[in-house]
Amino acid sequence: MASNITWHAGSVSLTERQDLLKQKGLTIWFTGLSASGKSTLATALEQTLLHAGIISYRLDGDNIRFGLNKNLGFGPDDRTENIRRISEVAKLFADSTVIAITAFISPYRQDRDTARQLHQEAGIPFVEVFADAPLEVVEQRDPKGLYKKAKAGEIKEFTGISAPYEAPEKPEIHIRTDQVSVEEGVKAVIKYLVDQGYIAADKIKQ
Amino acid sequence: MASNITWHAGSVSLTERQDLLKQKGLTIWFTGLSASGKSTLATALEQTLLHAGIISYRLDGDNIRFGLNKNLGFGPDDRTENIRRISEVAKLFADSTVIAITAFISPYRQDRDTARQLHQEAGIPFVEVFADAPLEVVEQRDPKGLYKKAKAGEIKEFTGISAPYEAPEKPEIHIRTDQVSVEEGVKAVIKYLVDQGYIAADKIKQ
């Protein structure tokens, strides 16, 4: 029997895990209208962290809607269940010491607050980032022609057109994506993470 | 604009992520009867990996049934949905380069095969570990008195008593938990991971 196998009964605590891996997890929750720049910012942030050797993982429509949440539609109940599952998975990632990054419209304040509460109860930081651009700007961008279709009534319950978007009242970070570059947006998030002590200043250039 | 922020459009590929973080993810899927020793083995394996500085994360009843899957019951459809969601989440963890460890009875061969296929399609290794102890042994152990209750008809559809357990036909690893110690079981898994090149031999003592 090898003496080098170390274990004790029960789960590894959050702080024990953080000490062993020398890193802390948290969830960075992007919210904003379609075409507000959430995914672009989230992608750039994830890459920046990975290039600094910091494990991070992005949950977005591509890997969630066609996987975990493929059995959900777009009605109100399914939208809430969509965000609930994403919140739970982000929390698991953050608990594992990964920096989880979510990029979903997540239009309802209550759903985002539930996500925040879930993290707070587990002692895991939750950072809400508002990717904010005025409706006229995102309608102008409209890379997939979705706003056009929504206005023509071809898409029902489209956030900002025929369904509400409840803007965050006190997000940890507010990025006006029509006023700053992607690089500046990412820098603002990184600065926040360093200032809060979530990532070590010497791990990443600011 | 900082030149040190590096990013490109689109997602980071699996191999790029593995190169940046110098680690590879995979899923280690424990299956076996209640009280077969799945959770004990999974816990000891997770701790051994963490103590070697290798990020791993265990999905089990405690963090899944009361979180992500708290809206599922124990009927056939809900059992399948339970395992489906766990498969999807394990795959996400493995995709992020974490070693995901799942510890659920997962009695149906088809559900486990679906989990395997999901991983294979994503190019992520899937290691099925059969925590195997004869029914008479687990009935004897019965730490929570569940077998007793099941036999008395107080619990319906209990795996091994009133619901089937379909043993793996070709698991990557087969551990007779009534014949080997926890340490020996963990060593067998670690040896497999090293032999397959999933973790570096110099990272962990065998």
Interface residues (C-beta under 8 A of the other chain):
Chain A: M1 A2 N4 I5 T6 W7 H8 A9 G10 S11 V12 R17 L20 L21 K22 T40 T43 A44 E46 Q47 T48 L50 H51 G53 I55 Y57 R58 L59 D62 N63 G67 L68 N71 E81 R85 E88 V89 K91 L92 F93 D95 S96 T97 V98 L118 S181 V182 E183 E184 V186 K187 K205 Q206
Chain B: M1 A2 N4 I5 T6 W7 H8 A9 G10 S11 V12 R17 L20 L21 T40 T43 A44 E46 Q47 T48 L50 H51 G53 I55 Y57 R58 L59 D62 N63 G67 L68 N71 E81 R85 E88 V89 K91 L92 F93 D95 S96 T97 V98 S181 V182 E183 E184 V186 K187 K205 Q206
